[in-house]
Amino acid sequence: MKGHLYKVTLEHLEDAKGQTIDDSSLAFETRNHDDIFKIVEMIKVKMDLEEADAIAFAVGLKLFGEVMLNNRDVELFKQFKPHMTDFMKQLKQQ
């Protein structure tokens, strides 16, 4: 498969009550047709978001979008695709 290869690591630092979580993490490799780092920088400039929110939004959107593309035959993704297309057009116009 072509595309940029990324390693994503998510560490659970504390629970909803503020208690520290020890040794709970996820890590996986994934590919994306876009340079996610460039997308993050564009989102930081285009959207009036706190930096952490801009990063989370851009990374989440790109990971979700790539899963949709790779699994376009899944019925739920078929139904959502027109909405995602409209959303992406609006985002790119900003």
C-alpha positions in Angstrom: 0.0 0.0 0.0 1.3 3.4 -0.9 1.2 6.5 1.4 2.9 7.9 4.4 3.5 5.4 7.2 2.8 6.6 10.8 3.1 5.1 14.2 0.4 6.4 16.5 0.7 6.1 20.3 -2.0 6.9 22.8 -1.3 6.9 26.5 -4.0 7.0 29.1 -2.6 9.4 31.7 -5.5 9.8 34.1 -9.1 8.8 34.4 -12.2 11.1 34.6 -11.7 11.5 38.4 -8.1 12.6 38.0 -6.6 9.4 39.1 -3.3 8.5 37.5 -3.4 5.5 35.1 -0.4 3.2 35.1 0.8 1.4 32.0 -2.3 1.8 29.8 -1.5 2.6 26.1 -2.3 1.8 22.5 0.2 1.9 19.7 -0.4 1.0 16.0 1.0 1.7 12.6 -1.2 3.1 9.8 -0.8 4.6 6.4 -2.4 7.8 5.0 -2.3 9.2 1.5 -1.7 12.7 3.0 1.2 14.2 5.0 -0.6 14.5 8.3 2.0 16.9 9.7 1.2 19.3 6.8 -2.5 18.9 7.5 -2.0 19.7 11.2 -0.1 22.9 10.3 -2.9 24.0 7.8 -5.6 23.4 10.4 -3.6 25.4 13.0 -3.6 28.3 10.5 -7.2 28.0 9.1 -9.2 27.3 12.3 -9.5 29.3 15.4 -8.7 26.4 17.8 -6.4 25.9 20.7 -3.2 24.1 19.4 -4.0 20.8 21.2 -7.6 20.9 19.7 -6.2 21.6 16.2 -3.8 18.7 16.4 -6.4 16.3 17.8 -9.0 17.4 15.2 -6.6 17.1 12.2 -5.2 13.7 13.3 -8.6 12.3 14.1 -10.1 13.5 10.9 -7.3 12.1 8.8 -7.3 8.7 10.5 -11.0 8.5 10.2 -11.1 9.6 6.6 -8.4 7.0 5.6 -10.3 4.2 7.3 -13.5 5.3 5.4 -11.5 5.3 2.1 -10.0 1.8 2.8 -13.4 0.4 3.8 -15.8 2.2 1.4 -17.9 -0.9 1.0 -19.0 -0.8 4.7 -22.6 0.3 4.7 -22.2 2.8 7.5 -19.4 4.5 5.6 -21.4 4.5 2.4 -24.1 6.4 4.1 -21.8 8.8 5.7 -19.6 9.5 2.6 -21.7 12.4 1.2 -21.6 14.2 4.6 -17.9 13.7 4.8 -17.4 15.0 1.3 -19.4 18.1 2.1 -17.6 18.6 5.3 -14.2 18.3 3.6 -15.2 20.8 0.9 -16.2 23.4 3.6 -13.0 22.8 5.5 -10.9 23.3 2.4 -12.7 26.5 1.6 -11.7 28.1 4.9 
